[in-house]
Amino acid sequence: MFKNRSYIYGIGTGIIVGALLLQIMSVRGSAPSQSSIAMDEMDPQKLKDETSKYYQVFDKNMKVYTQTELDAAVQKRLKEETDKLAAAKPQDQFKANTPEGSHKIIIYVQPNLDATAVSELLVKSGIITDRKAFVTELEKQGGNTRIQIGFHVFDGAMDVQKVVTNLMTVQ
């Protein structure tokens, strides 16, 4: 009658085996979990400890900020601090231009720093304002290779020539 008799037997057998496997899986799905601690008998602290292994756990009353809320809070605090500094008395603020406002700045020159790196260091610390003038003065005095390694003490903003001679001498 059918030419593919073995094919039909295979399909029938597959359907029967699939139905049996489906029944076995549905029965086994209601088996207890492999966790040693049942969720029914776990107190909130144990539950928090167990879940904190895999997730971030926060208390319900704890405020959790989003990135935009955090940025807004930081901007607000920054504005408050700048307003507070602006409202401060002028005698409380630092005055670098006056003699009583002068201060000592100590710079450490590391080995193998070239003139541009030293000039960048001096500009960032506020000792000089023009890097090109410093580099040209250093070349004029032949000090590109004569900059001394170590600590150098400066009294606030100084003349470029004094800075170069300070860098060439050992303190």
DSSP file with accessible surface (Angstrom, degrees, kcal/mol):
  #  RESIDUE AA STRUCTURE BP1 BP2  ACC     N-H-->O    O-->H-N    N-H-->O    O-->H-N    TCO  KAPPA ALPHA  PHI   PSI    X-CA   Y-CA   Z-CA
    1    1 A M              0   0  211      0, 0.0     2,-0.4     0, 0.0     0, 0.0   0.000 360.0 360.0 360.0 -59.0    0.0    0.0    0.0
    2    2 A F        -     0   0  137      1,-0.1     3,-0.5     0, 0.0     6,-0.0  -0.847 360.0-155.1-102.6 141.5    2.6    2.6    1.0
    3    3 A K  S    S+     0   0  205     -2,-0.4     2,-0.6     1,-0.2     3,-0.2   0.811  93.4  50.4 -79.8 -30.1    6.0    2.7   -0.6
    4    4 A N     >  +     0   0  105      1,-0.2     4,-1.9     2,-0.1    -1,-0.2  -0.466  64.7 147.9-107.3  59.7    7.7    4.4    2.4
    5    5 A R  H  > S+     0   0  165     -2,-0.6     4,-2.1    -3,-0.5    -1,-0.2   0.908  73.0  50.3 -64.9 -40.7    6.4    2.1    5.2
    6    6 A S  H  > S+     0   0   99     -3,-0.2     4,-2.1     1,-0.2    -1,-0.2   0.863 107.5  55.6 -67.4 -32.1    9.6    2.5    7.3
    7    7 A Y  H  > S+     0   0  149      2,-0.2     4,-2.0     1,-0.2    -1,-0.2   0.926 108.1  47.2 -64.6 -43.7    9.3    6.3    6.9
    8    8 A I  H  X S+     0   0   88     -4,-1.9     4,-2.3     1,-0.2    -2,-0.2   0.901 110.7  52.2 -66.4 -40.1    5.7    6.3    8.3
    9    9 A Y  H  X S+     0   0  139     -4,-2.1     4,-2.6     1,-0.2    -1,-0.2   0.902 108.7  51.7 -62.6 -38.9    6.8    4.0   11.2
   10   10 A G  H  X S+     0   0   43     -4,-2.1     4,-2.4     2,-0.2    -2,-0.2   0.909 109.4  48.8 -64.5 -41.1    9.6    6.5   12.1
   11   11 A I  H  X S+     0   0   77     -4,-2.0     4,-2.2     2,-0.2    -2,-0.2   0.936 113.0  47.3 -65.8 -43.7    7.2    9.4   12.1
   12   12 A G  H  X S+     0   0   32     -4,-2.3     4,-2.2     1,-0.2    -2,-0.2   0.930 112.5  48.7 -63.2 -44.6    4.8    7.5   14.4
   13   13 A T  H  X S+     0   0   84     -4,-2.6     4,-2.7     1,-0.2     5,-0.2   0.911 110.4  52.2 -63.6 -40.3    7.5    6.4   16.7
   14   14 A G  H  X S+     0   0   44     -4,-2.4     4,-2.5    -5,-0.2    -2,-0.2   0.899 108.9  49.9 -62.8 -39.3    8.9   10.0   16.9
   15   15 A I  H  X S+     0   0  117     -4,-2.2     4,-2.2     2,-0.2    -1,-0.2   0.927 112.4  47.0 -66.9 -42.1    5.5   11.4   17.8
   16   16 A I  H  X S+     0   0  109     -4,-2.2     4,-2.2     2,-0.2    -2,-0.2   0.942 114.0  46.8 -65.4 -46.2    5.0    8.8   20.6
   17   17 A V  H  X S+     0   0   74     -4,-2.7     4,-2.5     1,-0.2     5,-0.2   0.917 111.9  51.6 -63.4 -41.3    8.5    9.4   22.0
   18   18 A G  H  X S+     0   0   37     -4,-2.5     4,-2.2    -5,-0.2    -1,-0.2   0.910 109.2  50.0 -61.8 -40.3    8.0   13.1   21.9
   19   19 A A  H  X S+     0   0   55     -4,-2.2     4,-2.0     2,-0.2    -1,-0.2   0.911 111.1  49.2 -65.8 -40.8    4.7   12.9   23.7
   20   20 A L  H  X S+     0   0  107     -4,-2.2     4,-2.3     2,-0.2    -2,-0.2   0.925 111.5  48.5 -63.9 -43.7    6.3   10.7   26.4
   21   21 A L  H  X S+     0   0   99     -4,-2.5     4,-2.6     1,-0.2    -2,-0.2   0.888 109.4  53.2 -63.5 -38.4    9.2   13.2   26.8
   22   22 A L  H  X S+     0   0  107     -4,-2.2     4,-2.1    -5,-0.2    -1,-0.2   0.915 109.5  48.4 -63.4 -40.7    6.8   16.1   27.1
   23   23 A Q  H  X S+     0   0  121     -4,-2.0     4,-1.9     2,-0.2    -2,-0.2   0.908 111.3  50.2 -65.6 -40.8    4.9   14.3   29.9
   24   24 A I  H  X S+     0   0  108     -4,-2.3     4,-2.5     1,-0.2    -2,-0.2   0.925 111.3  48.6 -65.2 -41.3    8.1   13.5   31.7
   25   25 A M  H  X S+     0   0  123     -4,-2.6     4,-1.6     1,-0.2    -1,-0.2   0.891 110.0  51.1 -66.8 -38.2    9.3   17.2   31.5
   26   26 A S  H  < S+     0   0   74     -4,-2.1     4,-0.4    -5,-0.2    -1,-0.2   0.875 113.0  45.7 -69.4 -33.5    5.9   18.5   32.7
   27   27 A V  H >< S+     0   0  101     -4,-1.9     3,-1.0     1,-0.2    -2,-0.2   0.920 113.9  48.2 -72.3 -42.9    6.0   16.2   35.8
   28   28 A R  H >< S+     0   0  174     -4,-2.5     3,-1.8     1,-0.2    -2,-0.2   0.783  96.7  73.1 -71.1 -23.7    9.7   17.0   36.6
   29   29 A G  T 3< S+     0   0   69     -4,-1.6    -1,-0.2     1,-0.3    -2,-0.2   0.771  92.3  55.8 -64.2 -23.1    9.1   20.8   36.3
   30   30 A S  T <  S+     0   0  102     -3,-1.0    -1,-0.3    -4,-0.4    -2,-0.2   0.376  82.2 117.8 -92.9   9.0    7.2   20.8   39.6
   31   31 A A  S <  S-     0   0   32     -3,-1.8    -3,-0.0     1,-0.1    -4,-0.0  -0.332  77.3 -89.6 -71.2 155.5   10.1   19.2   41.5
   32   32 A P        -     0   0  124      0, 0.0    -1,-0.1     0, 0.0    -2,-0.0  -0.290  47.9-102.5 -65.3 153.7   11.7   21.3   44.3
   33   33 A S        -     0   0   96      1,-0.1    -3,-0.0    -3,-0.1     5,-0.0  -0.241  23.1-118.1 -73.3 166.4   14.6   23.5   43.4
   34   34 A Q  S    S+     0   0  194      2,-0.0    -1,-0.1     3,-0.0     2,-0.1   0.472  75.4 119.1 -86.4  -1.3   18.1   22.6   44.2
   35   35 A S        -     0   0   63      1,-0.1     4,-0.0     2,-0.1    -2,-0.0  -0.422  61.8-143.1 -66.0 137.7   18.6   25.6   46.5
   36   36 A S  S    S+     0   0  118     -2,-0.1     2,-0.6     1,-0.1    -1,-0.1   0.752  87.2  60.5 -74.5 -21.9   19.5   24.5   50.0
   37   37 A I  S    S-     0   0   46      3,-0.0     2,-0.2     2,-0.0    -1,-0.1  -0.918  82.4-138.2-110.7 121.8   17.4   27.3   51.5
   38   38 A A        -     0   0   43     -2,-0.6     3,-0.4     1,-0.1     4,-0.3  -0.547  12.9-132.0 -76.9 144.0   13.8   27.4   50.7
   39   39 A M  S >  S+     0   0  123      1,-0.2     3,-0.6    -2,-0.2    -1,-0.1   0.753 101.5  64.6 -68.8 -23.1   12.4   30.9   50.0
   40   40 A D  T 3  S+     0   0  159      1,-0.2    -1,-0.2     3,-0.0    -3,-0.0   0.907 107.6  38.5 -66.9 -40.2    9.4   30.4   52.4
   41   41 A E  T 3  S+     0   0  151     -3,-0.4     2,-0.4     2,-0.0    -1,-0.2   0.319  90.9 111.1 -95.8   9.1   11.6   30.1   55.5
   42   42 A M    <   -     0   0   24     -3,-0.6    -3,-0.0    -4,-0.3    -5,-0.0  -0.716  59.6-140.9 -89.0 129.2   14.1   32.9   54.5
   43   43 A D     >  -     0   0   78     -2,-0.4     4,-2.4     1,-0.1     5,-0.2  -0.385  31.8 -99.6 -80.2 165.3   14.1   36.1   56.5
   44   44 A P  H  > S+     0   0  108      0, 0.0     4,-2.5     0, 0.0     5,-0.2   0.860 121.0  52.7 -58.4 -35.5   14.6   39.4   54.7
   45   45 A Q  H  > S+     0   0  106      2,-0.2     4,-2.4     1,-0.2     5,-0.2   0.929 111.1  46.0 -68.8 -41.8   18.3   39.7   55.7
   46   46 A K  H  > S+     0   0  115      2,-0.2     4,-2.6     1,-0.2    -1,-0.2   0.903 112.7  51.4 -64.7 -40.6   19.1   36.2   54.4
   47   47 A L  H  X S+     0   0   74     -4,-2.4     4,-2.6     2,-0.2     5,-0.2   0.925 110.1  49.0 -61.4 -42.3   17.2   37.0   51.2
   48   48 A K  H  X S+     0   0   66     -4,-2.5     4,-1.9    -5,-0.2    -2,-0.2   0.915 111.9  49.1 -63.8 -41.5   19.1   40.2   50.8
   49   49 A D  H  < S+     0   0   79     -4,-2.4     4,-0.5     2,-0.2    -2,-0.2   0.912 112.7  47.3 -64.7 -42.7   22.5   38.4   51.3
   50   50 A E  H >< S+     0   0   61     -4,-2.6     3,-0.8     1,-0.2     4,-0.3   0.914 115.5  44.0 -66.1 -43.3   21.6   35.6   48.8
   51   51 A T  H >X S+     0   0   45     -4,-2.6     4,-2.4     1,-0.2     3,-1.3   0.786 101.1  68.2 -75.6 -24.0   20.4   38.1   46.1
   52   52 A S  T 3< S+     0   0   61     -4,-1.9    -1,-0.2     1,-0.3    -2,-0.2   0.665  87.6  69.6 -70.6 -11.7   23.3   40.4   46.6
   53   53 A K  T <4 S+     0   0  132     -3,-0.8    -1,-0.3    -4,-0.5    -2,-0.2   0.820 118.2  17.8 -68.4 -29.8   25.6   37.7   45.2
   54   54 A Y  T <4 S+     0   0  179     -3,-1.3     2,-0.3    -4,-0.3    -2,-0.2   0.627 128.0  34.3-117.1 -20.8   24.0   38.2   41.8
   55   55 A Y  S  < S-     0   0  171     -4,-2.4     2,-0.5     0, 0.0    -1,-0.1  -0.889  81.2-100.4-134.7 163.4   22.3   41.6   41.9
   56   56 A Q        -     0   0  165     -2,-0.3     2,-0.5    -3,-0.1    -4,-0.1  -0.775  42.4-158.5 -83.1 125.3   22.7   45.1   43.3
   57   57 A V        +     0   0   48     -2,-0.5     2,-0.3    -5,-0.1    -5,-0.0  -0.923  13.8 177.7-114.6 126.1   20.3   45.2   46.3
   58   58 A F        -     0   0  100     -2,-0.5     6,-0.0     4,-0.0     2,-0.0  -0.933  34.0-105.1-122.7 150.0   19.0   48.5   47.8
   59   59 A D    >   -     0   0   83     -2,-0.3     3,-1.1     1,-0.1    -1,-0.0  -0.350  32.3-116.9 -67.5 155.5   16.6   49.1   50.6
   60   60 A K  T 3  S+     0   0  213      1,-0.3    -1,-0.1     3,-0.0    -2,-0.0   0.878 114.5  47.2 -65.1 -34.9   13.2   50.2   49.6
   61   61 A N  T 3  S+     0   0  147      2,-0.1     2,-0.4     0, 0.0    -1,-0.3   0.472  88.5 106.9 -88.2   0.8   13.5   53.6   51.3
   62   62 A M  S <  S-     0   0  104     -3,-1.1     2,-0.5     1,-0.0    -4,-0.0  -0.661  71.8-127.4 -82.5 131.7   17.0   54.3   49.8
   63   63 A K        -     0   0  122     -2,-0.4     2,-0.5     2,-0.0    -2,-0.1  -0.663  22.0-164.9 -81.6 125.0   17.1   56.9   47.1
   64   64 A V        -     0   0   81     -2,-0.5     2,-0.3    -6,-0.0    -6,-0.0  -0.956  11.2-148.2-113.1 123.6   18.8   55.7   43.9
   65   65 A Y        -     0   0  139     -2,-0.5     2,-0.1     1,-0.0    -2,-0.0  -0.677   4.4-135.4 -94.5 146.8   19.7   58.4   41.4
   66   66 A T     >  -     0   0   75     -2,-0.3     4,-2.4     1,-0.1     5,-0.2  -0.420  36.0-101.6 -85.0 170.7   19.8   58.2   37.7
   67   67 A Q  H  > S+     0   0  122      1,-0.2     4,-2.6     2,-0.2     5,-0.2   0.900 122.6  50.8 -63.9 -38.4   22.8   59.7   35.8
   68   68 A T  H  > S+     0   0  106      2,-0.2     4,-2.2     1,-0.2    -1,-0.2   0.898 110.5  49.1 -67.6 -38.8   20.8   62.8   34.8
   69   69 A E  H  > S+     0   0   77      2,-0.2     4,-2.3     1,-0.2    -1,-0.2   0.904 111.8  49.4 -66.0 -39.4   19.7   63.4   38.4
   70   70 A L  H  X S+     0   0   79     -4,-2.4     4,-2.5     2,-0.2    -2,-0.2   0.928 110.7  49.4 -64.6 -44.5   23.2   63.0   39.6
   71   71 A D  H  X S+     0   0   79     -4,-2.6     4,-2.4     1,-0.2    -2,-0.2   0.903 111.0  50.2 -61.3 -41.0   24.6   65.5   37.0
   72   72 A A  H  X S+     0   0   61     -4,-2.2     4,-2.3     2,-0.2    -1,-0.2   0.914 110.8  49.2 -64.6 -40.6   21.9   68.0   38.0
   73   73 A A  H  X S+     0   0   52     -4,-2.3     4,-2.4     2,-0.2    -2,-0.2   0.904 111.5  49.1 -66.2 -39.7   22.7   67.7   41.7
   74   74 A V  H  X S+     0   0   80     -4,-2.5     4,-2.6     2,-0.2    -2,-0.2   0.920 111.5  48.9 -65.7 -43.1   26.5   68.1   41.0
   75   75 A Q  H  X S+     0   0  121     -4,-2.4     4,-2.4     2,-0.2    -2,-0.2   0.901 111.4  50.2 -62.7 -40.2   25.8   71.2   38.9
   76   76 A K  H  X S+     0   0  141     -4,-2.3     4,-2.3     2,-0.2    -2,-0.2   0.937 112.3  46.4 -63.6 -45.4   23.6   72.7   41.6
   77   77 A R  H  X S+     0   0  138     -4,-2.4     4,-2.3     2,-0.2    -2,-0.2   0.894 111.7  52.0 -65.0 -38.5   26.2   72.1   44.2
   78   78 A L  H  X S+     0   0   96     -4,-2.6     4,-2.4     2,-0.2    -1,-0.2   0.916 109.4  49.4 -64.2 -41.3   28.9   73.6   42.0
   79   79 A K  H  X S+     0   0  126     -4,-2.4     4,-2.4     1,-0.2    -2,-0.2   0.910 109.9  51.8 -64.9 -40.2   26.8   76.7   41.4
   80   80 A E  H  X S+     0   0   83     -4,-2.3     4,-2.2     1,-0.2    -2,-0.2   0.920 111.1  47.4 -61.9 -42.5   26.3   77.0   45.2
   81   81 A E  H  X S+     0   0   63     -4,-2.3     4,-2.3     2,-0.2    -2,-0.2   0.897 111.9  48.8 -68.3 -40.2   30.0   76.8   45.8
   82   82 A T  H  X S+     0   0   69     -4,-2.4     4,-2.3     2,-0.2    -1,-0.2   0.897 111.9  49.8 -67.4 -37.3   30.9   79.3   43.1
   83   83 A D  H  X S+     0   0   81     -4,-2.4     4,-2.0     2,-0.2    -2,-0.2   0.899 110.1  51.2 -64.8 -37.9   28.3   81.7   44.5
   84   84 A K  H  X S+     0   0  127     -4,-2.2     4,-0.6    -5,-0.2    -2,-0.2   0.909 111.4  47.0 -66.0 -40.7   29.7   81.3   48.0
   85   85 A L  H >< S+     0   0  120     -4,-2.3     3,-0.6     1,-0.2    -1,-0.2   0.883 111.9  50.7 -67.6 -37.6   33.2   82.1   46.7
   86   86 A A  H 3< S+     0   0   79     -4,-2.3    -2,-0.2     1,-0.2    -1,-0.2   0.846 110.2  50.0 -68.6 -32.3   32.0   85.1   44.8
   87   87 A A  H 3< S+     0   0   86     -4,-2.0    -1,-0.2    -5,-0.2    -2,-0.2   0.577  88.4 110.3 -82.6  -8.2   30.2   86.4   47.9
   88   88 A A  S << S-     0   0   37     -4,-0.6     5,-0.1    -3,-0.6    -3,-0.0  -0.246  82.9 -92.0 -65.6 155.5   33.3   85.9   50.1
   89   89 A K    >>  -     0   0  125      1,-0.1     3,-1.2     2,-0.1     4,-0.9  -0.390  29.2-124.6 -68.3 144.7   35.0   89.1   51.3
   90   90 A P  T 34 S+     0   0   88      0, 0.0     3,-0.4     0, 0.0    -1,-0.1   0.837 110.2  57.0 -61.2 -32.1   37.8   90.4   49.0
   91   91 A Q  T 34 S+     0   0  130      1,-0.2     4,-0.1     3,-0.0    -2,-0.1   0.742 102.9  56.4 -73.0 -18.6   40.4   90.3   51.9
   92   92 A D  T <4 S+     0   0  114     -3,-1.2    -1,-0.2     2,-0.1     2,-0.1   0.753  92.7  85.6 -79.3 -25.5   39.7   86.6   52.4
   93   93 A Q  S  < S-     0   0   97     -4,-0.9     2,-0.3    -3,-0.4    -8,-0.0  -0.421  92.4 -99.4 -77.2 154.3   40.5   85.8   48.8
   94   94 A F        -     0   0  133     -2,-0.1     2,-0.6     1,-0.0    -1,-0.1  -0.524  30.7-159.5 -76.3 133.7   44.1   85.1   47.8
   95   95 A K        +     0   0  102     -2,-0.3     3,-0.3     1,-0.1    -1,-0.0  -0.921  13.7 176.7-116.9 107.1   45.9   88.1   46.2
   96   96 A A  S    S+     0   0   58     -2,-0.6    61,-0.2     1,-0.2    -1,-0.1   0.725  75.3  61.6 -82.5 -20.6   49.0   86.9   44.2
   97   97 A N  S    S+     0   0  166      5,-0.1    -1,-0.2    59,-0.1     5,-0.1   0.703  90.2  78.3 -82.2 -18.6   49.9   90.4   42.9
   98   98 A T  S >  S-     0   0   42     -3,-0.3     3,-0.8     1,-0.1     4,-0.4  -0.584  86.5-119.7 -90.5 155.7   50.5   92.0   46.3
   99   99 A P  G >  S+     0   0  108      0, 0.0     3,-1.1     0, 0.0    -1,-0.1   0.871 115.3  51.3 -61.4 -37.3   53.8   91.4   48.3
  100  100 A E  G 3  S+     0   0  156      1,-0.2    -4,-0.1     3,-0.0    -3,-0.0   0.724 107.0  56.4 -73.6 -15.3   51.9   89.8   51.2
  101  101 A G  G <  S+     0   0    8     -3,-0.8    -1,-0.2    -7,-0.1     2,-0.1   0.497  81.8 112.4 -89.9  -3.8   50.2   87.5   48.7
  102  102 A S    <   -     0   0   70     -3,-1.1     2,-0.3    -4,-0.4    54,-0.1  -0.414  45.9-179.2 -71.2 148.9   53.5   86.2   47.4
  103  103 A H        -     0   0   78     -7,-0.1    53,-1.2    -2,-0.1     2,-0.4  -0.950  29.3-101.5-145.5 161.1   54.1   82.6   48.2
  104  104 A K  E     -A  155   0A 150     -2,-0.3     2,-0.5    51,-0.2    51,-0.2  -0.706  29.1-164.5 -90.6 135.7   56.8   79.9   47.6
  105  105 A I  E     -A  154   0A  24     49,-3.4    49,-3.1    -2,-0.4     2,-0.5  -0.982   4.3-156.8-119.1 129.1   56.3   77.4   44.9
  106  106 A I  E     -A  153   0A 110     -2,-0.5     2,-0.4    47,-0.2    47,-0.2  -0.927  10.3-171.0-109.9 125.2   58.4   74.2   44.9
  107  107 A I  E     -A  152   0A  13     45,-2.9    45,-2.9    -2,-0.5     2,-0.6  -0.935  13.1-148.6-115.9 136.8   58.8   72.4   41.6
  108  108 A Y  E     -A  151   0A 102     -2,-0.4     2,-0.7    43,-0.2    43,-0.2  -0.924  10.0-154.6-105.9 119.1   60.4   69.0   41.1
  109  109 A V  E     -A  150   0A   3     41,-2.9    41,-1.8    -2,-0.6     3,-0.1  -0.840  15.3-147.5 -93.9 117.9   62.2   68.6   37.7
  110  110 A Q    >   -     0   0  111     -2,-0.7     3,-0.9    39,-0.2     2,-0.0  -0.397  27.4 -87.8 -80.7 159.8   62.3   65.0   36.8
  111  111 A P  T 3  S+     0   0   69      0, 0.0    -1,-0.1     0, 0.0    37,-0.0  -0.331 109.1  22.7 -63.7 149.9   65.1   63.4   34.8
  112  112 A N  T 3  S+     0   0  170      1,-0.2     2,-0.5    -3,-0.1    -2,-0.0   0.721  82.4 144.9  66.2  26.0   64.8   63.4   31.0
  113  113 A L    <   -     0   0   56     -3,-0.9    -1,-0.2    34,-0.1    34,-0.1  -0.811  37.9-145.9 -91.2 132.5   62.4   66.4   30.9
  114  114 A D     >  -     0   0   92     -2,-0.5     4,-2.1     1,-0.1     5,-0.2  -0.303  31.4 -93.1 -88.1 179.4   62.9   68.6   27.9
  115  115 A A  H  > S+     0   0   12      1,-0.2     4,-2.6     2,-0.2     5,-0.2   0.867 123.2  53.0 -64.7 -36.4   62.4   72.4   27.8
  116  116 A T  H  > S+     0   0   80      2,-0.2     4,-2.2     1,-0.2    -1,-0.2   0.898 109.5  48.7 -68.7 -37.1   58.8   72.2   26.6
  117  117 A A  H  > S+     0   0   35      2,-0.2     4,-2.1     1,-0.2    -2,-0.2   0.906 113.0  47.6 -68.3 -39.7   57.8   69.9   29.4
  118  118 A V  H  X S+     0   0    1     -4,-2.1     4,-2.4     2,-0.2    -2,-0.2   0.912 111.4  51.0 -66.5 -40.2   59.5   72.1   32.0
  119  119 A S  H  X S+     0   0    1     -4,-2.6     4,-2.4     2,-0.2    -2,-0.2   0.904 108.9  51.2 -65.3 -37.5   57.8   75.2   30.5
  120  120 A E  H  X S+     0   0   68     -4,-2.2     4,-2.4     2,-0.2    -1,-0.2   0.919 110.1  50.1 -63.5 -40.3   54.4   73.4   30.7
  121  121 A L  H  X S+     0   0   61     -4,-2.1     4,-1.6     1,-0.2    -2,-0.2   0.915 111.8  47.6 -63.4 -41.7   55.1   72.6   34.4
  122  122 A L  H  X>S+     0   0    0     -4,-2.4     5,-2.0     2,-0.2     6,-1.0   0.871 111.6  49.9 -69.9 -36.0   56.0   76.2   35.1
  123  123 A V  H ><5S+     0   0   37     -4,-2.4     3,-0.9     1,-0.2    -2,-0.2   0.929 110.1  50.4 -68.3 -43.6   52.9   77.6   33.3
  124  124 A K  H 3<5S+     0   0  161     -4,-2.4    -1,-0.2     1,-0.3    -2,-0.2   0.844 110.8  49.3 -64.6 -32.1   50.6   75.2   35.2
  125  125 A S  H 3<5S-     0   0   39     -4,-1.6    -1,-0.3    -5,-0.2    -2,-0.2   0.578 114.7-117.3 -84.5  -9.3   52.1   76.2   38.5
  126  126 A G  T <<5S+     0   0   40     -3,-0.9    -3,-0.2    -4,-0.6    -2,-0.1   0.633  80.6 119.2  88.4  14.2   51.7   79.9   37.7
  127  127 A I  S   <S+     0   0    2     -5,-2.0    31,-1.5    -6,-0.2     2,-0.3   0.908  81.3  19.0 -79.1 -42.7   55.4   80.8   37.8
  128  128 A I        -     0   0    7     -6,-1.0    -2,-0.2    -9,-0.2    -1,-0.1  -0.857  56.5-162.2-122.9 161.6   55.6   82.0   34.2
  129  129 A T  S    S+     0   0  139     -2,-0.3     2,-0.6     1,-0.2    -1,-0.1   0.641  77.7  56.2-113.2 -24.5   52.8   83.0   31.8
  130  130 A D     >  -     0   0   83      1,-0.2     4,-1.4     2,-0.0    -1,-0.2  -0.923  55.2-173.8-117.1 111.6   54.5   82.8   28.4
  131  131 A R  H  > S+     0   0  107     -2,-0.6     4,-2.4     1,-0.2     5,-0.2   0.884  85.6  54.3 -70.4 -37.4   56.0   79.4   27.5
  132  132 A K  H  > S+     0   0  165      1,-0.2     4,-2.6     2,-0.2     5,-0.2   0.891 106.6  51.3 -65.7 -39.3   57.7   80.6   24.3
  133  133 A A  H  > S+     0   0   32      1,-0.2     4,-2.3     2,-0.2    -1,-0.2   0.904 110.8  49.7 -64.1 -38.3   59.5   83.4   26.0
  134  134 A F  H  X S+     0   0    0     -4,-1.4     4,-2.5     2,-0.2    -2,-0.2   0.937 111.3  47.8 -64.5 -45.9   60.8   80.9   28.6
  135  135 A V  H  X S+     0   0   28     -4,-2.4     4,-2.5     2,-0.2    -2,-0.2   0.922 113.1  48.0 -64.9 -40.8   62.0   78.5   25.9
  136  136 A T  H  X S+     0   0   82     -4,-2.6     4,-2.3     2,-0.2    -1,-0.2   0.912 112.6  48.7 -67.8 -38.8   63.7   81.2   23.9
  137  137 A E  H  X S+     0   0   22     -4,-2.3     4,-2.0    -5,-0.2    -1,-0.2   0.898 111.0  51.1 -66.0 -37.5   65.4   82.6   27.0
  138  138 A L  H  <>S+     0   0    0     -4,-2.5     5,-3.0     1,-0.2     4,-0.3   0.916 111.8  46.4 -66.5 -40.6   66.5   79.1   27.9
  139  139 A E  H ><5S+     0   0  112     -4,-2.5     3,-0.8     3,-0.2    -1,-0.2   0.875 109.6  55.5 -67.7 -36.8   68.0   78.6   24.4
  140  140 A K  H 3<5S+     0   0  148     -4,-2.3    -2,-0.2     1,-0.3    -1,-0.2   0.896 111.9  42.2 -64.4 -36.4   69.7   82.0   24.6
  141  141 A Q  T 3<5S-     0   0   61     -4,-2.0    -1,-0.3    -5,-0.1    -2,-0.2   0.453 113.8-119.4 -89.5   1.0   71.4   81.0   27.9
  142  142 A G  T < 5 +     0   0   40     -3,-0.8     3,-0.4    -4,-0.3    -3,-0.2   0.839  69.7 135.9  69.7  35.5   72.3   77.5   26.5
  143  143 A G     >< +     0   0    0     -5,-3.0     4,-0.6     1,-0.2    -4,-0.2   0.312  27.5 103.7-104.3  10.3   70.3   75.8   29.2
  144  144 A N  T  4 S+     0   0   74     -6,-0.3     3,-0.2     1,-0.2    -1,-0.2   0.882 100.8  26.5 -59.4 -34.9   68.4   73.1   27.3
  145  145 A T  T  4 S+     0   0  134     -3,-0.4    -1,-0.2     1,-0.1    -2,-0.1   0.481 115.5  66.2-102.8  -3.8   70.8   70.5   28.6
  146  146 A R  T  4  +     0   0  133     -4,-0.1     2,-0.3    -3,-0.1    -2,-0.2   0.298  62.8 127.2-103.9  10.2   71.8   72.3   31.7
  147  147 A I     <  -     0   0   23     -4,-0.6     2,-0.3    -3,-0.2    21,-0.2  -0.526  60.5-128.0 -68.5 126.3   68.5   72.2   33.6
  148  148 A Q        -     0   0   72     19,-2.8     2,-0.3    -2,-0.3   -39,-0.2  -0.572  13.9-126.7 -81.6 138.1   69.2   70.7   37.0
  149  149 A I        +     0   0   97     -2,-0.3     2,-0.3   -41,-0.1   -39,-0.2  -0.617  68.6  46.8 -81.7 137.6   67.2   67.7   38.2
  150  150 A G  E    S-A  109   0A  16    -41,-1.8   -41,-2.9    -2,-0.3     2,-0.3  -0.859  94.5 -20.9 133.6-163.5   65.6   68.1   41.6
  151  151 A F  E     -A  108   0A 133     -2,-0.3     2,-0.4   -43,-0.2    20,-0.4  -0.639  49.9-170.9 -87.4 137.1   63.6   70.6   43.6
  152  152 A H  E     -A  107   0A   2    -45,-2.9   -45,-2.9    -2,-0.3     2,-0.5  -0.996  11.8-145.8-128.7 134.4   63.5   74.3   42.7
  153  153 A V  E     -A  106   0A  47     -2,-0.4     2,-0.4   -47,-0.2   -47,-0.2  -0.856  17.1-176.4-105.4 130.4   62.0   77.0   44.9
  154  154 A F  E     -A  105   0A   1    -49,-3.1   -49,-3.4    -2,-0.5     2,-1.1  -0.953  26.7-134.3-125.1 145.7   60.3   80.0   43.3
  155  155 A D  E     -A  104   0A  96     -2,-0.4   -51,-0.2   -51,-0.2   -53,-0.0  -0.684  63.3 -75.3 -99.0  80.2   58.7   83.0   45.0
  156  156 A G  S    S-     0   0    6    -53,-1.2     2,-0.3    -2,-1.1    -1,-0.1  -0.247 103.3  -1.0  67.2-152.5   55.4   83.3   43.1
  157  157 A A  S    S-     0   0   83    -61,-0.2     2,-0.3    -3,-0.1   -29,-0.2  -0.551  81.1-178.4 -72.6 129.4   55.4   84.7   39.6
  158  158 A M        -     0   0   51    -31,-1.5     2,-0.1    -2,-0.3    -2,-0.0  -0.778  32.9 -83.8-126.3 170.2   59.0   85.6   38.6
  159  159 A D     >  -     0   0   85     -2,-0.3     4,-2.0     1,-0.1     5,-0.2  -0.438  40.7-120.4 -70.4 148.8   60.9   87.1   35.7
  160  160 A V  H  > S+     0   0   33      1,-0.2     4,-2.4     2,-0.2     5,-0.2   0.884 111.8  53.8 -63.1 -38.4   61.8   84.6   33.0
  161  161 A Q  H  > S+     0   0   98      1,-0.2     4,-2.4     2,-0.2    -1,-0.2   0.914 109.0  48.4 -64.8 -40.5   65.6   85.3   33.4
  162  162 A K  H  > S+     0   0  128      2,-0.2     4,-2.2     1,-0.2    -1,-0.2   0.884 110.5  52.3 -65.7 -36.5   65.4   84.6   37.1
  163  163 A V  H  X S+     0   0    0     -4,-2.0     4,-2.3     2,-0.2    -2,-0.2   0.932 109.8  48.3 -64.8 -43.9   63.5   81.4   36.5
  164  164 A V  H  X S+     0   0    0     -4,-2.4     4,-1.5     1,-0.2    -2,-0.2   0.936 112.8  47.3 -64.6 -44.4   66.1   80.1   34.0
  165  165 A T  H  X S+     0   0   68     -4,-2.4     4,-0.9     1,-0.2    -1,-0.2   0.885 110.7  53.0 -66.3 -33.8   69.0   80.9   36.3
  166  166 A N  H >< S+     0   0   19     -4,-2.2     3,-0.5     1,-0.2    -1,-0.2   0.901 109.1  49.3 -64.7 -39.8   67.1   79.2   39.2
  167  167 A L  H 3< S+     0   0    0     -4,-2.3   -19,-2.8     1,-0.2    -1,-0.2   0.766 109.9  51.4 -71.7 -24.5   66.6   76.1   37.0
  168  168 A M  H 3< S+     0   0   22     -4,-1.5     2,-0.3   -21,-0.2    -1,-0.2   0.601 101.7  72.0 -87.6 -13.3   70.3   75.9   36.0
  169  169 A T  S << S-     0   0   72     -4,-0.9     2,-0.4    -3,-0.5   -21,-0.1  -0.773  83.8-118.0-104.1 152.2   71.6   76.2   39.6
  170  170 A V              0   0  112     -2,-0.3   -18,-0.1   -18,-0.0   -20,-0.1  -0.709 360.0 360.0 -86.5 134.2   71.4   73.4   42.3
  171  171 A Q              0   0  129     -2,-0.4   -20,-0.1   -20,-0.4    -1,-0.0  -0.589 360.0 360.0 -86.3 360.0   69.4   74.3   45.3
